[in-house]
Amino acid sequence: MQKNEFVVCNCCGRKFFVQPDKNEMEIVHVEKEWGYFSRKDTTRHIFDLCEECYDKWILEFKIPVEEKESLELL
Ligand SMILES: [Zn+2]
């Protein structure tokens, strides 16, 4: 990720400026290379979600996401 790059949330379309030292918001970046046996046949999907849209997304999960405490946090 480069300096002063902005990321657009694929879900809500809002723009977020992402700087290496101070993120105004954390962004979820998803990059998935679909394999030969998927119905997408070796295409690559890349999208970004803001934290708000991510939260809405995981609320739809039947099984909640696994939560672990980050050991690297100071
Ligand atoms: Zn969003």
N, CA, C, O and the ligand as a Tripos MOL2 file, in Angstrom:
@<TRIPOS>MOLECULE
protein
  297   295    75     0     0
PROTEIN
NO_CHARGES

@<TRIPOS>ATOM
      1 N           0.8340   -1.2080    0.0000 N.3       1 MET1
      2 CA          0.0000    0.0000    0.0000 C.3       1 MET1
      3 C           0.8630    1.2510    0.0000 C.2       1 MET1
      4 O           1.8040    1.3670    0.7850 O.2       1 MET1
      5 N           0.5390    2.1790   -0.8800 N.am      2 GLN2
      6 CA          1.3490    3.3780   -1.0060 C.3       2 GLN2
      7 C           0.8270    4.5130   -0.1390 C.2       2 GLN2
      8 O          -0.2690    4.4410    0.4180 O.2       2 GLN2
      9 N           1.6180    5.5380   -0.0400 N.am      3 LYS3
     10 CA          1.2620    6.6990    0.7750 C.3       3 LYS3
     11 C           0.0790    7.4430    0.1800 C.2       3 LYS3
     12 O          -0.0480    7.5690   -1.0380 O.2       3 LYS3
     13 N          -0.7750    7.9280    1.0540 N.am      4 ASN4
     14 CA         -1.9320    8.7380    0.6730 C.3       4 ASN4
     15 C          -2.8460    8.0530   -0.3390 C.2       4 ASN4
     16 O          -3.5460    8.7010   -1.1160 O.2       4 ASN4
     17 N          -2.8170    6.7880   -0.3060 N.am      5 GLU5
     18 CA         -3.6820    6.0540   -1.1940 C.3       5 GLU5
     19 C          -5.0780    6.0350   -0.5730 C.2       5 GLU5
     20 O          -5.2220    5.9930    0.6490 O.2       5 GLU5
     21 N          -6.0900    6.0650   -1.4130 N.am      6 PHE6
     22 CA         -7.4010    5.9040   -0.8250 C.3       6 PHE6
     23 C          -8.0320    4.6050   -1.2800 C.2       6 PHE6
     24 O          -7.7590    4.0910   -2.3650 O.2       6 PHE6
     25 N          -8.8610    4.1120   -0.4350 N.am      7 VAL7
     26 CA         -9.5120    2.8430   -0.6890 C.3       7 VAL7
     27 C         -11.0090    3.1080   -0.7490 C.2       7 VAL7
     28 O         -11.5510    3.8310    0.0860 O.2       7 VAL7
     29 N         -11.6580    2.5350   -1.7160 N.am      8 VAL8
     30 CA        -13.1020    2.6740   -1.8270 C.3       8 VAL8
     31 C         -13.7390    1.3890   -1.3230 C.2       8 VAL8
     32 O         -13.3940    0.2910   -1.7590 O.2       8 VAL8
     33 N         -14.6600    1.5440   -0.4100 N.am      9 CYS9
     34 CA        -15.3740    0.3790    0.0970 C.3       9 CYS9
     35 C         -16.3010   -0.1290   -1.0060 C.2       9 CYS9
     36 O         -17.1420    0.6170   -1.5090 O.2       9 CYS9
     37 N         -16.1480   -1.3650   -1.3700 N.am     10 ASN10
     38 CA        -16.9460   -1.9310   -2.4560 C.3      10 ASN10
     39 C         -18.4270   -2.0240   -2.1100 C.2      10 ASN10
     40 O         -19.2820   -2.0750   -2.9940 O.2      10 ASN10
     41 N         -18.7150   -2.0440   -0.8220 N.am     11 CYS11
     42 CA        -20.1000   -2.2360   -0.4200 C.3      11 CYS11
     43 C         -20.8660   -0.9120   -0.4050 C.2      11 CYS11
     44 O         -21.9480   -0.8260   -0.9840 O.2      11 CYS11
     45 N         -20.3290    0.1080    0.2410 N.am     12 CYS12
     46 CA        -21.0720    1.3630    0.3720 C.3      12 CYS12
     47 C         -20.5310    2.4510   -0.5470 C.2      12 CYS12
     48 O         -21.1780    3.4850   -0.7150 O.2      12 CYS12
     49 N         -19.3740    2.2460   -1.1370 N.am     13 GLY13
     50 CA        -18.8370    3.2040   -2.0930 C.3      13 GLY13
     51 C         -18.1400    4.3980   -1.4750 C.2      13 GLY13
     52 O         -17.7080    5.3030   -2.1900 O.2      13 GLY13
     53 N         -18.0250    4.4140   -0.1430 N.am     14 ARG14
     54 CA        -17.3420    5.5350    0.4880 C.3      14 ARG14
     55 C         -15.8380    5.4190    0.2990 C.2      14 ARG14
     56 O         -15.2870    4.3300    0.1340 O.2      14 ARG14
     57 N         -15.1940    6.5800    0.3280 N.am     15 LYS15
     58 CA        -13.7580    6.6570    0.1030 C.3      15 LYS15
     59 C         -13.0470    6.8130    1.4320 C.2      15 LYS15
     60 O         -13.4630    7.6090    2.2740 O.2      15 LYS15
     61 N         -11.9940    6.0680    1.6190 N.am     16 PHE16
     62 CA        -11.2260    6.1820    2.8570 C.3      16 PHE16
     63 C          -9.7700    6.4010    2.5260 C.2      16 PHE16
     64 O          -9.1660    5.6600    1.7510 O.2      16 PHE16
     65 N          -9.2220    7.4350    3.1280 N.am     17 PHE17
     66 CA         -7.8070    7.6760    2.9110 C.3      17 PHE17
     67 C          -7.0060    6.8250    3.8710 C.2      17 PHE17
     68 O          -7.2560    6.8040    5.0760 O.2      17 PHE17
     69 N          -6.0620    6.1420    3.3230 N.am     18 VAL18
     70 CA         -5.2800    5.2180    4.1280 C.3      18 VAL18
     71 C          -3.8320    5.6740    4.1190 C.2      18 VAL18
     72 O          -3.1700    5.6880    3.0810 O.2      18 VAL18
     73 N          -3.3670    6.0380    5.2780 N.am     19 GLN19
     74 CA         -1.9680    6.4130    5.4130 C.3      19 GLN19
     75 C          -1.3130    5.4030    6.3350 C.2      19 GLN19
     76 O          -1.9250    4.9200    7.2890 O.2      19 GLN19
     77 N          -0.0820    5.0960    6.0430 N.am     20 PRO20
     78 CA          0.5820    4.0470    6.8170 C.3      20 PRO20
     79 C           0.6430    4.3380    8.3120 C.2      20 PRO20
     80 O           0.5720    3.4160    9.1240 O.2      20 PRO20
     81 N           0.7730    5.6070    8.6830 N.am     21 ASP21
     82 CA          0.9420    5.9040   10.1090 C.3      21 ASP21
     83 C          -0.3630    6.1910   10.8250 C.2      21 ASP21
     84 O          -0.4880    5.9050   12.0160 O.2      21 ASP21
     85 N          -1.3360    6.7480   10.1260 N.am     22 LYS22
     86 CA         -2.6120    7.0080   10.8160 C.3      22 LYS22
     87 C          -3.7990    6.6870    9.9050 C.2      22 LYS22
     88 O          -4.1820    7.4760    9.0410 O.2      22 LYS22
     89 N          -4.3370    5.5530   10.1220 N.am     23 ASN23
     90 CA         -5.5190    5.1650    9.3720 C.3      23 ASN23
     91 C          -6.7280    5.8130   10.0090 C.2      23 ASN23
     92 O          -6.9330    5.7190   11.2190 O.2      23 ASN23
     93 N          -7.5360    6.4770    9.1800 N.am     24 GLU24
     94 CA         -8.7420    7.0560    9.7560 C.3      24 GLU24
     95 C          -9.7390    5.9360   10.0440 C.2      24 GLU24
     96 O         -10.6430    6.0940   10.8640 O.2      24 GLU24
     97 N          -9.5710    4.8350    9.3790 N.am     25 MET25
     98 CA        -10.4390    3.6970    9.6150 C.3      25 MET25
     99 C          -9.7430    2.4740    9.0520 C.2      25 MET25
    100 O          -9.0000    2.5530    8.0740 O.2      25 MET25
    101 N          -9.9930    1.3650    9.6750 N.am     26 GLU26
    102 CA         -9.3800    0.1610    9.1510 C.3      26 GLU26
    103 C         -10.2440   -0.4470    8.0580 C.2      26 GLU26
    104 O         -11.4740   -0.4160    8.1140 O.2      26 GLU26
    105 N          -9.5780   -0.9870    7.0880 N.am     27 ILE27
    106 CA        -10.2380   -1.5210    5.9080 C.3      27 ILE27
    107 C          -9.9570   -3.0150    5.8200 C.2      27 ILE27
    108 O          -8.8570   -3.4820    6.1190 O.2      27 ILE27
    109 N         -10.9600   -3.7350    5.4100 N.am     28 VAL28
    110 CA        -10.7620   -5.1670    5.1940 C.3      28 VAL28
    111 C         -10.4730   -5.3750    3.7120 C.2      28 VAL28
    112 O         -11.2830   -5.0280    2.8530 O.2      28 VAL28
    113 N          -9.3410   -5.9280    3.4380 N.am     29 HIS29
    114 CA         -8.9700   -6.1870    2.0530 C.3      29 HIS29
    115 C          -9.0730   -7.6780    1.7840 C.2      29 HIS29
    116 O          -8.4520   -8.4900    2.4710 O.2      29 HIS29
    117 N          -9.8560   -8.0280    0.7890 N.am     30 VAL30
    118 CA        -10.0320   -9.4420    0.4600 C.3      30 VAL30
    119 C          -9.5320   -9.6880   -0.9460 C.2      30 VAL30
    120 O          -9.8790   -8.9770   -1.8900 O.2      30 VAL30
    121 N          -8.7210  -10.7010   -1.0580 N.am     31 GLU31
    122 CA         -8.2040  -11.0750   -2.3530 C.3      31 GLU31
    123 C          -8.3210  -12.5840   -2.4560 C.2      31 GLU31
    124 O          -7.7260  -13.3240   -1.6730 O.2      31 GLU31
    125 N          -9.0810  -13.0200   -3.4170 N.am     32 LYS32
    126 CA         -9.3140  -14.4540   -3.5290 C.3      32 LYS32
    127 C          -9.1110  -14.9010   -4.9650 C.2      32 LYS32
    128 O          -9.7270  -14.3870   -5.8980 O.2      32 LYS32
    129 N          -8.2460  -15.8550   -5.1040 N.am     33 GLU33
    130 CA         -8.0090  -16.4410   -6.4030 C.3      33 GLU33
    131 C          -8.8190  -17.7260   -6.4690 C.2      33 GLU33
    132 O          -8.5000  -18.7110   -5.8030 O.2      33 GLU33
    133 N          -9.8630  -17.7040   -7.2710 N.am     34 TRP34
    134 CA        -10.7250  -18.8720   -7.3680 C.3      34 TRP34
    135 C         -10.0570  -19.9350   -8.2200 C.2      34 TRP34
    136 O          -9.5060  -19.6590   -9.2860 O.2      34 TRP34
    137 N         -10.1220  -21.1280   -7.7280 N.am     35 GLY35
    138 CA         -9.4290  -22.2160   -8.4030 C.3      35 GLY35
    139 C         -10.1800  -22.7840   -9.5860 C.2      35 GLY35
    140 O         -11.2800  -22.3510   -9.9290 O.2      35 GLY35
    141 N          -9.5710  -23.7290  -10.1730 N.am     36 TYR36
    142 CA        -10.0690  -24.3720  -11.3810 C.3      36 TYR36
    143 C         -11.4210  -25.0320  -11.1520 C.2      36 TYR36
    144 O         -12.2500  -25.0930  -12.0600 O.2      36 TYR36
    145 N         -11.6430  -25.5260   -9.9390 N.am     37 PHE37
    146 CA        -12.8460  -26.3070   -9.6970 C.3      37 PHE37
    147 C         -13.9970  -25.4680   -9.1580 C.2      37 PHE37
    148 O         -15.0930  -25.9830   -8.9370 O.2      37 PHE37
    149 N         -13.7570  -24.1960   -8.9490 N.am     38 SER38
    150 CA        -14.8620  -23.3340   -8.5600 C.3      38 SER38
    151 C         -15.6280  -22.9710   -9.8210 C.2      38 SER38
    152 O         -15.1460  -23.1690  -10.9360 O.2      38 SER38
    153 N         -16.8190  -22.4410   -9.6300 N.am     39 ARG39
    154 CA        -17.6020  -22.0490  -10.7990 C.3      39 ARG39
    155 C         -17.0730  -20.7590  -11.4040 C.2      39 ARG39
    156 O         -17.5290  -20.3310  -12.4650 O.2      39 ARG39
    157 N         -16.1220  -20.1480  -10.7390 N.am     40 LYS40
    158 CA        -15.5720  -18.8990  -11.2580 C.3      40 LYS40
    159 C         -14.3340  -19.1470  -12.1100 C.2      40 LYS40
    160 O         -13.8140  -18.2350  -12.7530 O.2      40 LYS40
    161 N         -13.8870  -20.3490  -12.1040 N.am     41 ASP41
    162 CA        -12.8490  -20.7960  -13.0140 C.3      41 ASP41
    163 C         -11.6260  -19.8800  -13.1070 C.2      41 ASP41
    164 O         -11.4360  -19.1640  -14.0900 O.2      41 ASP41
    165 N         -10.8400  -19.9220  -12.1010 N.am     42 THR42
    166 CA         -9.5400  -19.2440  -12.0170 C.3      42 THR42
    167 C          -9.5970  -17.7260  -12.1740 C.2      42 THR42
    168 O          -8.6140  -17.1160  -12.5970 O.2      42 THR42
    169 N         -10.7150  -17.1160  -11.8460 N.am     43 THR43
    170 CA        -10.7040  -15.6570  -11.8260 C.3      43 THR43
    171 C         -10.2900  -15.1960  -10.4410 C.2      43 THR43
    172 O         -10.3230  -15.9610   -9.4770 O.2      43 THR43
    173 N          -9.9040  -13.9460  -10.3600 N.am     44 ARG44
    174 CA         -9.4260  -13.3860   -9.1190 C.3      44 ARG44
    175 C         -10.4020  -12.3100   -8.6580 C.2      44 ARG44
    176 O         -10.7610  -11.4260   -9.4360 O.2      44 ARG44
    177 N         -10.8150  -12.3740   -7.4560 N.am     45 HIS45
    178 CA        -11.7260  -11.3730   -6.9150 C.3      45 HIS45
    179 C         -10.9990  -10.5540   -5.8570 C.2      45 HIS45
    180 O         -10.3680  -11.0980   -4.9510 O.2      45 HIS45
    181 N         -11.0990   -9.2570   -5.9880 N.am     46 ILE46
    182 CA        -10.4550   -8.3650   -5.0280 C.3      46 ILE46
    183 C         -11.4820   -7.3230   -4.5980 C.2      46 ILE46
    184 O         -12.1010   -6.6720   -5.4410 O.2      46 ILE46
    185 N         -11.6580   -7.1670   -3.3200 N.am     47 PHE47
    186 CA        -12.5400   -6.1020   -2.8490 C.3      47 PHE47
    187 C         -12.1330   -5.6210   -1.4710 C.2      47 PHE47
    188 O         -11.4140   -6.2910   -0.7300 O.2      47 PHE47
    189 N         -12.6240   -4.4280   -1.1580 N.am     48 ASP48
    190 CA        -12.3400   -3.8180    0.1390 C.3      48 ASP48
    191 C         -13.6560   -3.5010    0.8360 C.2      48 ASP48
    192 O         -14.6490   -3.1530    0.1970 O.2      48 ASP48
    193 N         -13.6410   -3.6270    2.1240 N.am     49 LEU49
    194 CA        -14.8160   -3.2880    2.9190 C.3      49 LEU49
    195 C         -14.3990   -2.3960    4.0690 C.2      49 LEU49
    196 O         -13.3710   -2.6230    4.7080 O.2      49 LEU49
    197 N         -15.2090   -1.3730    4.3290 N.am     50 CYS50
    198 CA        -14.9470   -0.5700    5.5160 C.3      50 CYS50
    199 C         -15.4280   -1.3540    6.7390 C.2      50 CYS50
    200 O         -16.1300   -2.3580    6.6180 O.2      50 CYS50
    201 N         -15.0430   -0.8810    7.8910 N.am     51 GLU51
    202 CA        -15.3710   -1.6380    9.1090 C.3      51 GLU51
    203 C         -16.8790   -1.7640    9.3060 C.2      51 GLU51
    204 O         -17.3730   -2.7950    9.7620 O.2      51 GLU51
    205 N         -17.6020   -0.7010    8.9550 N.am     52 GLU52
    206 CA        -19.0550   -0.7120    9.1080 C.3      52 GLU52
    207 C         -19.7030   -1.7960    8.2490 C.2      52 GLU52
    208 O         -20.5540   -2.5510    8.7180 O.2      52 GLU52
    209 N         -19.2910   -1.8590    7.0020 N.am     53 CYS53
    210 CA        -19.8670   -2.8460    6.0850 C.3      53 CYS53
    211 C         -19.4250   -4.2500    6.4690 C.2      53 CYS53
    212 O         -20.1740   -5.2150    6.3160 O.2      53 CYS53
    213 N         -18.2240   -4.3480    6.9600 N.am     54 TYR54
    214 CA        -17.7360   -5.6420    7.4280 C.3      54 TYR54
    215 C         -18.5980   -6.1480    8.5820 C.2      54 TYR54
    216 O         -18.9740   -7.3190    8.6300 O.2      54 TYR54
    217 N         -18.9030   -5.2380    9.5120 N.am     55 ASP55
    218 CA        -19.7330   -5.6220   10.6540 C.3      55 ASP55
    219 C         -21.1130   -6.0880   10.2070 C.2      55 ASP55
    220 O         -21.6500   -7.0640   10.7330 O.2      55 ASP55
    221 N         -21.6830   -5.3820    9.2320 N.am     56 LYS56
    222 CA        -22.9950   -5.7870    8.7130 C.3      56 LYS56
    223 C         -22.9090   -7.1440    8.0410 C.2      56 LYS56
    224 O         -23.8080   -7.9770    8.1550 O.2      56 LYS56
    225 N         -21.8110   -7.3410    7.3440 N.am     57 TRP57
    226 CA        -21.6150   -8.5870    6.6080 C.3      57 TRP57
    227 C         -21.5370   -9.7720    7.5580 C.2      57 TRP57
    228 O         -22.2170  -10.7780    7.3590 O.2      57 TRP57
    229 N         -20.7170   -9.6580    8.5790 N.am     58 ILE58
    230 CA        -20.5310  -10.8110    9.4690 C.3      58 ILE58
    231 C         -21.7570  -11.0640   10.3350 C.2      58 ILE58
    232 O         -21.9090  -12.1570   10.8820 O.2      58 ILE58
    233 N         -22.6450  -10.0590   10.4700 N.am     59 LEU59
    234 CA        -23.8860  -10.2790   11.2090 C.3      59 LEU59
    235 C         -24.7780  -11.2930   10.5000 C.2      59 LEU59
    236 O         -25.6130  -11.9480   11.1260 O.2      59 LEU59
    237 N         -24.5910  -11.4140    9.1910 N.am     60 GLU60
    238 CA        -25.4040  -12.3520    8.4260 C.3      60 GLU60
    239 C         -24.8890  -13.7820    8.5260 C.2      60 GLU60
    240 O         -25.5530  -14.7140    8.0720 O.2      60 GLU60
    241 N         -23.7420  -13.9550    9.1010 N.am     61 PHE61
    242 CA        -23.1760  -15.2990    9.2200 C.3      61 PHE61
    243 C         -23.9990  -16.1430   10.1920 C.2      61 PHE61
    244 O         -24.4380  -15.6520   11.2320 O.2      61 PHE61
    245 N         -24.2020  -17.3920    9.8520 N.am     62 LYS62
    246 CA        -24.9010  -18.3080   10.7600 C.3      62 LYS62
    247 C         -24.0180  -18.6230   11.9670 C.2      62 LYS62
    248 O         -24.4830  -18.7490   13.0990 O.2      62 LYS62
    249 N         -22.7540  -18.7400   11.6780 N.am     63 ILE63
    250 CA        -21.7800  -19.0150   12.7300 C.3      63 ILE63
    251 C         -20.8820  -17.7840   12.8430 C.2      63 ILE63
    252 O         -20.2350  -17.3880   11.8730 O.2      63 ILE63
    253 N         -20.8460  -17.1950   14.0120 N.am     64 PRO64
    254 CA        -20.0670  -15.9550   14.1380 C.3      64 PRO64
    255 C         -18.5770  -16.1650   13.8820 C.2      64 PRO64
    256 O         -18.0500  -17.2690   14.0220 O.2      64 PRO64
    257 N         -17.9280  -15.0920   13.5100 N.am     65 VAL65
    258 CA        -16.4920  -15.1810   13.2460 C.3      65 VAL65
    259 C         -15.7570  -15.5580   14.5270 C.2      65 VAL65
    260 O         -16.1970  -15.2520   15.6350 O.2      65 VAL65
    261 N         -14.6660  -16.2080   14.3470 N.am     66 GLU66
    262 CA        -13.8470  -16.5900   15.4900 C.3      66 GLU66
    263 C         -13.1030  -15.3540   15.9790 C.2      66 GLU66
    264 O         -12.4970  -14.6320   15.1880 O.2      66 GLU66
    265 N         -13.1500  -15.1250   17.2420 N.am     67 GLU67
    266 CA        -12.4650  -13.9610   17.7850 C.3      67 GLU67
    267 C         -11.3310  -14.4070   18.6910 C.2      67 GLU67
    268 O         -11.5010  -15.2300   19.5910 O.2      67 GLU67
    269 N         -10.1800  -13.8380   18.4190 N.am     68 LYS68
    270 CA         -9.0260  -14.1430   19.2580 C.3      68 LYS68
    271 C          -8.3750  -12.8450   19.6660 C.2      68 LYS68
    272 O          -8.3420  -11.8810   18.9020 O.2      68 LYS68
    273 N          -7.8760  -12.8310   20.8360 N.am     69 GLU69
    274 CA         -7.1880  -11.6340   21.2760 C.3      69 GLU69
    275 C          -5.8400  -11.5410   20.5860 C.2      69 GLU69
    276 O          -5.0860  -12.5100   20.5040 O.2      69 GLU69
    277 N          -5.5650  -10.3500   20.0950 N.am     70 SER70
    278 CA         -4.3020  -10.1660   19.4020 C.3      70 SER70
    279 C          -3.1840   -9.9890   20.4280 C.2      70 SER70
    280 O          -3.2420   -9.1260   21.3040 O.2      70 SER70
    281 N          -2.1890  -10.8220   20.2900 N.am     71 LEU71
    282 CA         -1.1000  -10.7850   21.2660 C.3      71 LEU71
    283 C          -0.1260   -9.6550   20.9860 C.2      71 LEU71
    284 O           0.6520   -9.2610   21.8540 O.2      71 LEU71
    285 N          -0.1760   -9.1350   19.7590 N.am     72 GLU72
    286 CA          0.7800   -8.1040   19.3920 C.3      72 GLU72
    287 C           0.3410   -6.7150   19.8200 C.2      72 GLU72
    288 O           1.1180   -5.7620   19.7530 O.2      72 GLU72
    289 N          -0.9040   -6.6020   20.2610 N.am     73 LEU73
    290 CA         -1.4090   -5.2940   20.6590 C.3      73 LEU73
    291 C          -0.7450   -4.8270   21.9450 C.2      73 LEU73
    292 O          -0.6150   -5.5850   22.9070 O.2      73 LEU73
    293 N          -0.3330   -3.5790   21.9450 N.am     74 LEU74
    294 CA          0.3140   -3.0540   23.1340 C.3      74 LEU74
    295 C          -0.6750   -2.2870   23.9970 C.2      74 LEU74
    296 O          -0.3040   -1.7690   25.0500 O.2      74 LEU74
    297 ZN        -18.5280    0.4170    3.4620 Zn       75 ZN75
@<TRIPOS>BOND
     1     1     2 1
     2     2     3 1
     3     3     4 2
     4     3     5 am
     5     5     6 1
     6     6     7 1
     7     7     8 2
     8     7     9 am
     9     9    10 1
    10    10    11 1
    11    11    12 2
    12    11    13 am
    13    13    14 1
    14    14    15 1
    15    15    16 2
    16    15    17 am
    17    17    18 1
    18    18    19 1
    19    19    20 2
    20    19    21 am
    21    21    22 1
    22    22    23 1
    23    23    24 2
    24    23    25 am
    25    25    26 1
    26    26    27 1
    27    27    28 2
    28    27    29 am
    29    29    30 1
    30    30    31 1
    31    31    32 2
    32    31    33 am
    33    33    34 1
    34    34    35 1
    35    35    36 2
    36    35    37 am
    37    37    38 1
    38    38    39 1
    39    39    40 2
    40    39    41 am
    41    41    42 1
    42    42    43 1
    43    43    44 2
    44    43    45 am
    45    45    46 1
    46    46    47 1
    47    47    48 2
    48    47    49 am
    49    49    50 1
    50    50    51 1
    51    51    52 2
    52    51    53 am
    53    53    54 1
    54    54    55 1
    55    55    56 2
    56    55    57 am
    57    57    58 1
    58    58    59 1
    59    59    60 2
    60    59    61 am
    61    61    62 1
    62    62    63 1
    63    63    64 2
    64    63    65 am
    65    65    66 1
    66    66    67 1
    67    67    68 2
    68    67    69 am
    69    69    70 1
    70    70    71 1
    71    71    72 2
    72    71    73 am
    73    73    74 1
    74    74    75 1
    75    75    76 2
    76    75    77 am
    77    77    78 1
    78    78    79 1
    79    79    80 2
    80    79    81 am
    81    81    82 1
    82    82    83 1
    83    83    84 2
    84    83    85 am
    85    85    86 1
    86    86    87 1
    87    87    88 2
    88    87    89 am
    89    89    90 1
    90    90    91 1
    91    91    92 2
    92    91    93 am
    93    93    94 1
    94    94    95 1
    95    95    96 2
    96    95    97 am
    97    97    98 1
    98    98    99 1
    99    99   100 2
   100    99   101 am
   101   101   102 1
   102   102   103 1
   103   103   104 2
   104   103   105 am
   105   105   106 1
   106   106   107 1
   107   107   108 2
   108   107   109 am
   109   109   110 1
   110   110   111 1
   111   111   112 2
   112   111   113 am
   113   113   114 1
   114   114   115 1
   115   115   116 2
   116   115   117 am
   117   117   118 1
   118   118   119 1
   119   119   120 2
   120   119   121 am
   121   121   122 1
   122   122   123 1
   123   123   124 2
   124   123   125 am
   125   125   126 1
   126   126   127 1
   127   127   128 2
   128   127   129 am
   129   129   130 1
   130   130   131 1
   131   131   132 2
   132   131   133 am
   133   133   134 1
   134   134   135 1
   135   135   136 2
   136   135   137 am
   137   137   138 1
   138   138   139 1
   139   139   140 2
   140   139   141 am
   141   141   142 1
   142   142   143 1
   143   143   144 2
   144   143   145 am
   145   145   146 1
   146   146   147 1
   147   147   148 2
   148   147   149 am
   149   149   150 1
   150   150   151 1
   151   151   152 2
   152   151   153 am
   153   153   154 1
   154   154   155 1
   155   155   156 2
   156   155   157 am
   157   157   158 1
   158   158   159 1
   159   159   160 2
   160   159   161 am
   161   161   162 1
   162   162   163 1
   163   163   164 2
   164   163   165 am
   165   165   166 1
   166   166   167 1
   167   167   168 2
   168   167   169 am
   169   169   170 1
   170   170   171 1
   171   171   172 2
   172   171   173 am
   173   173   174 1
   174   174   175 1
   175   175   176 2
   176   175   177 am
   177   177   178 1
   178   178   179 1
   179   179   180 2
   180   179   181 am
   181   181   182 1
   182   182   183 1
   183   183   184 2
   184   183   185 am
   185   185   186 1
   186   186   187 1
   187   187   188 2
   188   187   189 am
   189   189   190 1
   190   190   191 1
   191   191   192 2
   192   191   193 am
   193   193   194 1
   194   194   195 1
   195   195   196 2
   196   195   197 am
   197   197   198 1
   198   198   199 1
   199   199   200 2
   200   199   201 am
   201   201   202 1
   202   202   203 1
   203   203   204 2
   204   203   205 am
   205   205   206 1
   206   206   207 1
   207   207   208 2
   208   207   209 am
   209   209   210 1
   210   210   211 1
   211   211   212 2
   212   211   213 am
   213   213   214 1
   214   214   215 1
   215   215   216 2
   216   215   217 am
   217   217   218 1
   218   218   219 1
   219   219   220 2
   220   219   221 am
   221   221   222 1
   222   222   223 1
   223   223   224 2
   224   223   225 am
   225   225   226 1
   226   226   227 1
   227   227   228 2
   228   227   229 am
   229   229   230 1
   230   230   231 1
   231   231   232 2
   232   231   233 am
   233   233   234 1
   234   234   235 1
   235   235   236 2
   236   235   237 am
   237   237   238 1
   238   238   239 1
   239   239   240 2
   240   239   241 am
   241   241   242 1
   242   242   243 1
   243   243   244 2
   244   243   245 am
   245   245   246 1
   246   246   247 1
   247   247   248 2
   248   247   249 am
   249   249   250 1
   250   250   251 1
   251   251   252 2
   252   251   253 am
   253   253   254 1
   254   254   255 1
   255   255   256 2
   256   255   257 am
   257   257   258 1
   258   258   259 1
   259   259   260 2
   260   259   261 am
   261   261   262 1
   262   262   263 1
   263   263   264 2
   264   263   265 am
   265   265   266 1
   266   266   267 1
   267   267   268 2
   268   267   269 am
   269   269   270 1
   270   270   271 1
   271   271   272 2
   272   271   273 am
   273   273   274 1
   274   274   275 1
   275   275   276 2
   276   275   277 am
   277   277   278 1
   278   278   279 1
   279   279   280 2
   280   279   281 am
   281   281   282 1
   282   282   283 1
   283   283   284 2
   284   283   285 am
   285   285   286 1
   286   286   287 1
   287   287   288 2
   288   287   289 am
   289   289   290 1
   290   290   291 1
   291   291   292 2
   292   291   293 am
   293   293   294 1
   294   294   295 1
   295   295   296 2
@<TRIPOS>SUBSTRUCTURE
     1 MET1         2 RESIDUE 1 A MET
     2 GLN2         6 RESIDUE 1 A GLN
     3 LYS3        10 RESIDUE 1 A LYS
     4 ASN4        14 RESIDUE 1 A ASN
     5 GLU5        18 RESIDUE 1 A GLU
     6 PHE6        22 RESIDUE 1 A PHE
     7 VAL7        26 RESIDUE 1 A VAL
     8 VAL8        30 RESIDUE 1 A VAL
     9 CYS9        34 RESIDUE 1 A CYS
    10 ASN10       38 RESIDUE 1 A ASN
    11 CYS11       42 RESIDUE 1 A CYS
    12 CYS12       46 RESIDUE 1 A CYS
    13 GLY13       50 RESIDUE 1 A GLY
    14 ARG14       54 RESIDUE 1 A ARG
    15 LYS15       58 RESIDUE 1 A LYS
    16 PHE16       62 RESIDUE 1 A PHE
    17 PHE17       66 RESIDUE 1 A PHE
    18 VAL18       70 RESIDUE 1 A VAL
    19 GLN19       74 RESIDUE 1 A GLN
    20 PRO20       78 RESIDUE 1 A PRO
    21 ASP21       82 RESIDUE 1 A ASP
    22 LYS22       86 RESIDUE 1 A LYS
    23 ASN23       90 RESIDUE 1 A ASN
    24 GLU24       94 RESIDUE 1 A GLU
    25 MET25       98 RESIDUE 1 A MET
    26 GLU26      102 RESIDUE 1 A GLU
    27 ILE27      106 RESIDUE 1 A ILE
    28 VAL28      110 RESIDUE 1 A VAL
    29 HIS29      114 RESIDUE 1 A HIS
    30 VAL30      118 RESIDUE 1 A VAL
    31 GLU31      122 RESIDUE 1 A GLU
    32 LYS32      126 RESIDUE 1 A LYS
    33 GLU33      130 RESIDUE 1 A GLU
    34 TRP34      134 RESIDUE 1 A TRP
    35 GLY35      138 RESIDUE 1 A GLY
    36 TYR36      142 RESIDUE 1 A TYR
    37 PHE37      146 RESIDUE 1 A PHE
    38 SER38      150 RESIDUE 1 A SER
    39 ARG39      154 RESIDUE 1 A ARG
    40 LYS40      158 RESIDUE 1 A LYS
    41 ASP41      162 RESIDUE 1 A ASP
    42 THR42      166 RESIDUE 1 A THR
    43 THR43      170 RESIDUE 1 A THR
    44 ARG44      174 RESIDUE 1 A ARG
    45 HIS45      178 RESIDUE 1 A HIS
    46 ILE46      182 RESIDUE 1 A ILE
    47 PHE47      186 RESIDUE 1 A PHE
    48 ASP48      190 RESIDUE 1 A ASP
    49 LEU49      194 RESIDUE 1 A LEU
    50 CYS50      198 RESIDUE 1 A CYS
    51 GLU51      202 RESIDUE 1 A GLU
    52 GLU52      206 RESIDUE 1 A GLU
    53 CYS53      210 RESIDUE 1 A CYS
    54 TYR54      214 RESIDUE 1 A TYR
    55 ASP55      218 RESIDUE 1 A ASP
    56 LYS56      222 RESIDUE 1 A LYS
    57 TRP57      226 RESIDUE 1 A TRP
    58 ILE58      230 RESIDUE 1 A ILE
    59 LEU59      234 RESIDUE 1 A LEU
    60 GLU60      238 RESIDUE 1 A GLU
    61 PHE61      242 RESIDUE 1 A PHE
    62 LYS62      246 RESIDUE 1 A LYS
    63 ILE63      250 RESIDUE 1 A ILE
    64 PRO64      254 RESIDUE 1 A PRO
    65 VAL65      258 RESIDUE 1 A VAL
    66 GLU66      262 RESIDUE 1 A GLU
    67 GLU67      266 RESIDUE 1 A GLU
    68 LYS68      270 RESIDUE 1 A LYS
    69 GLU69      274 RESIDUE 1 A GLU
    70 SER70      278 RESIDUE 1 A SER
    71 LEU71      282 RESIDUE 1 A LEU
    72 GLU72      286 RESIDUE 1 A GLU
    73 LEU73      290 RESIDUE 1 A LEU
    74 LEU74      294 RESIDUE 1 A LEU
    75 ZN75       297 GROUP 0 **** ****
